[in-house]
Amino acid sequence: MATHQEKEKENELAKLSSPSPPPPLVLLLRKPAAFSMFGEHLFTSNKFQYLKAYDSTLPLQQFLTTKNARSVQAIFSCSGAPVNADILQLLPEARLVVATSSGLNHIDLEECRRRGVAVVNAGNVFSEDVADCAVGLLIDVLRNISAADRFVRQGLWPINGEYPLGSKLGGKRVGIVGLGSIGSEVAKRLESFGCCISYNSRKKKPSVTYPYYWDACELAAKNDVLIICCALTDQTHHLINKQVLDALGKKGVIINVGRGAIIDEKEMVRCLLQGEIAGAGLDVFENEPDVPKELFALDNVVLSPHSAVFTPESFMDVCELAVANLEAFFSNKPLLSLFVHD
């Protein structure tokens, strides 16, 4: 008869010889750019494995009905891959959506809330890079840097003489729409240039000393520059409309590093063409990647292909954060950048 110690040893050997259950599945809707840039091996973990919808020849809706997909517990949404009610309905086991962006307008937050699905985003990872881009766009518009570059490259300097003067940044009154982590970083940078900061947000922030304007029109009327840093929601869609642009006025400049649809794009284009505002620096557009062609010929407009967040450092940081969130989720630990539903 086997002794107690012998039975324990047999049980231990049985555990070692029995196959381990496969790690839980994380659905990848699109291939993260960081996989190509840095290698997928940097973003793997023994706590989960990826199920890659983009490798399947099946249409997405059909792929999501397969046995493996229906057992998915988390969704990794990168490159703006939408996670809507139709997708969530096909993934009954999903309890987490990991987004690699700060904005979450591509995710049905209400449906996630209804289903008890937690959502995490990029947190503050991109804030400094986006703020740098916002300030860069503003300096470019005011000092005509891109336009002057074209002037020189086209050989116009010897023919036309001196280039028209730009405008000074120091002392400008700057209104920031959305004083979250990005807006705060923009404000910090522009303060060092001697700009006067005020802001508009859903609520006044008790810890902030900048003047607060509840109404975007009033903010525009009080400033030389509007910088859009807020998220796109039902409430902020076309927040910057004709009335706001009129209030900004003929000497006003608008910078957008939020989302394109926060501005009524058609109205902004009309104002720029008719000289009703002085200029714009735009990293985002309403129907990306389509950009209004009327903007291409305007020297007082600087265009960027939604690249404010794109640096190798931020790519690496956001993917590491995404993996850390997934590992925390599968280890029943607190999530690192949980989005809190209002």
C-alpha positions in Angstrom: 0.0 0.0 0.0 1.4 3.4 -1.0 2.4 5.8 1.8 1.0 9.3 2.0 4.3 10.7 0.8 4.3 8.3 -2.2 0.8 9.4 -3.1 1.8 13.1 -2.9 4.8 12.3 -5.2 2.5 10.5 -7.7 0.1 13.4 -7.7 2.9 15.8 -8.4 4.2 13.7 -11.2 0.8 13.5 -12.7 0.4 17.3 -12.7 3.8 17.7 -14.4 2.9 15.1 -17.1 -0.6 16.4 -17.8 -0.8 19.0 -20.5 -1.4 22.6 -19.4 -4.6 24.3 -20.6 -4.0 26.7 -23.5 -3.7 30.3 -22.5 -6.8 32.5 -23.0 -7.4 34.2 -26.3 -7.1 37.9 -27.2 -8.7 38.9 -30.4 -6.6 41.1 -32.7 -8.9 42.8 -35.3 -6.0 44.5 -37.2 -2.3 44.1 -37.1 -0.6 46.6 -34.8 1.9 48.7 -36.6 4.3 48.0 -33.7 4.4 44.4 -34.7 6.0 45.3 -38.0 8.2 48.1 -36.5 9.6 46.2 -33.5 8.7 42.6 -33.9 5.7 40.7 -32.5 7.9 38.8 -30.0 8.2 42.0 -27.9 4.4 41.9 -27.3 3.8 38.3 -26.5 3.1 36.8 -23.1 2.6 33.4 -21.5 -0.6 34.7 -19.9 -2.5 34.9 -23.3 -2.3 34.2 -27.0 -3.5 36.3 -29.9 -6.3 35.2 -32.3 -5.6 37.2 -35.4 -8.7 38.1 -37.4 -6.6 39.7 -40.1 -4.9 36.4 -40.9 -8.2 34.7 -41.8 -9.6 34.6 -45.3 -13.1 34.7 -43.8 -15.1 37.9 -43.6 -14.8 39.4 -40.1 -18.5 38.7 -39.2 -18.1 35.0 -40.2 -14.7 34.7 -38.5 -16.3 35.9 -35.3 -18.8 33.0 -35.3 -16.0 30.4 -35.2 -15.5 28.4 -32.0 -12.1 30.0 -31.2 -13.5 33.5 -31.7 -16.5 32.9 -29.5 -14.2 32.0 -26.6 -12.3 35.3 -26.8 -12.0 37.0 -23.4 -10.4 40.2 -24.5 -10.2 42.4 -27.7 -7.1 44.3 -28.7 -8.3 47.2 -30.8 -5.5 49.0 -32.6 -5.3 51.3 -35.6 -8.8 52.5 -34.9 -10.4 49.1 -35.4 -14.0 49.6 -34.4 -15.6 47.6 -31.6 -19.3 48.0 -32.0 -22.4 46.3 -30.7 -22.5 43.8 -33.6 -19.0 42.6 -32.8 -19.6 42.4 -29.1 -22.7 40.4 -29.6 -20.7 37.7 -31.4 -18.1 37.6 -28.5 -20.1 36.5 -25.5 -17.1 35.8 -23.3 -15.3 39.1 -24.0 -14.8 41.1 -20.8 -12.1 43.6 -21.8 -11.4 45.9 -24.7 -7.8 47.2 -25.0 -7.5 50.3 -27.2 -4.1 51.7 -28.2 -5.5 55.2 -28.7 -6.5 57.9 -26.2 -9.7 58.6 -28.0 -12.4 55.9 -27.9 -14.9 57.1 -30.5 -14.4 53.9 -32.4 -15.6 51.8 -29.5 -19.3 51.5 -28.5 -18.8 52.5 -24.9 -22.5 52.3 -24.0 -22.7 48.7 -25.3 -19.5 47.9 -23.3 -21.1 49.3 -20.2 -24.3 47.3 -20.8 -22.4 44.1 -21.2 -20.0 44.7 -18.3 -17.0 44.9 -20.6 -14.1 47.0 -19.2 -12.3 49.4 -21.5 -8.7 50.6 -21.3 -7.0 53.1 -23.5 -3.5 54.6 -24.0 -3.9 56.7 -20.9 -1.3 59.5 -20.9 1.2 57.8 -23.1 0.6 60.0 -26.1 0.1 63.3 -24.3 3.5 64.8 -24.6 3.9 63.8 -28.3 0.5 65.2 -29.2 1.2 68.4 -27.3 4.6 68.8 -29.1 2.8 68.4 -32.4 0.1 70.9 -31.5 2.7 73.5 -30.6 4.7 72.7 -33.8 1.6 73.2 -35.9 0.9 76.5 -34.3 4.4 77.8 -34.8 4.3 76.6 -38.4 1.1 78.4 -39.1 2.1 81.6 -37.3 5.6 81.8 -38.8 4.7 80.3 -42.2 7.5 77.7 -42.0 6.0 75.1 -44.4 5.0 77.8 -46.8 8.4 79.5 -46.6 10.0 76.1 -47.2 8.0 75.7 -50.4 8.9 79.3 -51.4 12.6 78.5 -51.2 12.4 75.0 -52.8 10.5 76.5 -55.8 13.3 79.0 -56.4 11.0 82.0 -55.7 13.3 83.7 -53.2 15.7 85.2 -55.9 12.7 86.2 -58.0 10.2 87.5 -55.5 12.5 88.8 -52.8 11.8 88.6 -49.1 9.1 86.4 -47.8 6.1 87.9 -46.1 6.4 88.4 -42.3 4.9 85.8 -40.0 3.3 86.4 -36.6 4.9 86.2 -33.1 3.9 83.4 -30.8 4.8 85.1 -27.5 1.9 87.0 -25.9 -0.8 85.2 -28.0 -4.0 84.5 -26.2 -4.6 80.7 -26.6 -7.9 79.0 -25.8 -7.6 75.2 -25.3 -10.8 73.1 -25.9 -10.4 70.1 -23.6 -7.9 70.5 -20.7 -7.2 66.8 -20.1 -3.8 65.3 -20.2 -3.0 66.5 -23.7 -4.5 70.0 -23.2 -2.6 70.4 -20.0 0.7 69.5 -21.7 -0.1 72.0 -24.5 -0.8 74.7 -21.9 2.4 74.0 -20.1 4.5 74.3 -23.3 2.7 77.5 -24.4 3.1 79.2 -21.0 6.9 78.9 -21.5 6.4 80.9 -24.7 4.6 83.7 -22.8 1.2 82.8 -24.1 -2.0 83.6 -22.0 -4.0 80.4 -21.5 -7.7 79.9 -21.0 -9.8 76.8 -21.5 -13.1 75.2 -22.2 -14.0 71.8 -20.8 -17.1 69.8 -19.6 -16.4 71.0 -16.1 -14.3 73.7 -14.4 -11.2 72.1 -12.9 -10.8 73.3 -9.3 -7.0 72.8 -9.3 -6.5 74.9 -12.5 -5.9 78.7 -12.3 -6.5 79.4 -16.1 -9.7 81.3 -16.9 -12.5 78.9 -17.6 -15.2 79.4 -20.3 -18.2 77.1 -20.4 -19.2 78.3 -23.8 -16.9 77.6 -26.8 -18.1 80.7 -28.6 -17.0 82.9 -25.6 -13.7 81.1 -25.4 -13.1 81.8 -29.1 -14.1 85.5 -28.8 -11.5 86.0 -26.0 -8.6 84.4 -27.8 -6.3 84.6 -30.9 -5.9 80.9 -31.1 -8.1 77.8 -30.5 -6.4 74.5 -29.9 -8.7 71.4 -30.0 -7.6 68.7 -27.6 -10.9 67.2 -26.5 -12.3 63.7 -27.3 -15.0 63.2 -30.0 -18.3 62.4 -28.4 -22.0 63.1 -29.3 -21.6 66.3 -27.4 -18.4 67.5 -29.1 -19.4 66.6 -32.7 -19.2 69.9 -34.6 -18.7 71.7 -31.4 -16.5 74.1 -33.4 -19.2 75.4 -35.8 -19.9 78.6 -37.7 -20.7 80.6 -34.5 -17.4 79.6 -32.9 -15.4 80.3 -36.0 -17.1 83.7 -36.4 -16.2 84.5 -32.8 -12.6 83.5 -33.4 -12.5 86.1 -36.2 -10.3 87.1 -39.1 -7.1 87.1 -37.1 -7.8 83.8 -35.4 -6.0 80.5 -35.9 -7.3 77.1 -35.2 -5.3 74.0 -34.4 -6.8 70.5 -34.2 -5.1 67.5 -32.7 -8.3 66.0 -31.3 -10.6 64.5 -33.9 -11.7 65.9 -37.3 -15.4 65.8 -36.7 -15.1 68.1 -33.6 -14.9 70.9 -36.2 -17.6 71.5 -38.9 -15.0 70.9 -41.6 -17.1 72.4 -44.5 -17.6 75.6 -42.5 -14.0 75.8 -41.6 -12.9 75.4 -45.2 -15.4 78.1 -46.2 -14.0 80.5 -43.5 -10.4 79.8 -44.6 -11.2 80.4 -48.3 -13.1 83.6 -47.6 -10.5 85.0 -45.1 -12.9 84.8 -42.1 -10.2 83.1 -40.0 -6.4 83.6 -40.4 -5.1 80.0 -40.6 -5.3 76.4 -39.4 -3.0 73.6 -38.4 -4.7 70.3 -38.8 -3.6 66.8 -37.8 -7.1 65.3 -38.1 -9.9 65.4 -40.6 -13.6 64.6 -40.7 -13.4 61.8 -43.3 -9.9 60.5 -43.1 -7.9 59.9 -45.2 -9.9 62.2 -47.5 -8.8 65.8 -47.0 -10.7 68.7 -48.6 -8.7 69.6 -51.7 -9.4 73.3 -51.3 -6.9 73.3 -48.4 -4.0 72.1 -50.6 -3.4 75.5 -52.2 -3.6 77.6 -49.0 -0.3 78.7 -47.5 -2.0 79.6 -44.2 -2.9 76.0 -43.6 -0.6 73.3 -42.4 -1.7 69.6 -42.9 -0.5 66.5 -41.1 -1.7 62.9 -41.7 -3.1 62.1 -38.2 0.4 61.5 -37.0 0.7 63.5 -33.8 1.0 60.4 -31.7 3.4 58.6 -34.1 6.9 58.4 -32.6 8.8 55.1 -32.1 8.9 55.8 -28.4 5.2 56.2 -28.1 4.5 53.2 -30.2 6.6 51.0 -28.0 5.2 52.5 -24.8 1.6 52.1 -25.8 2.0 48.5 -26.8 3.8 47.7 -23.6 0.9 49.3 -21.7 -1.5 47.2 -23.7 0.3 44.0 -22.9 0.6 45.0 -19.2 -3.2 45.7 -19.1 -3.9 42.2 -20.7 -1.5 40.5 -18.2 -3.2 42.3 -15.3 -6.6 41.3 -16.6 -5.7 37.6 -16.9 -4.0 37.7 -13.4 -7.1 39.3 -11.8 -5.1 42.4 -11.0 -6.2 46.1 -11.3 -6.1 47.5 -14.8 -3.5 50.2 -15.4 -5.4 52.6 -17.7 -9.0 51.9 -17.1 -11.5 54.2 -18.8 -14.1 55.3 -16.3 -17.6 55.6 -17.8 -19.4 58.8 -16.9 
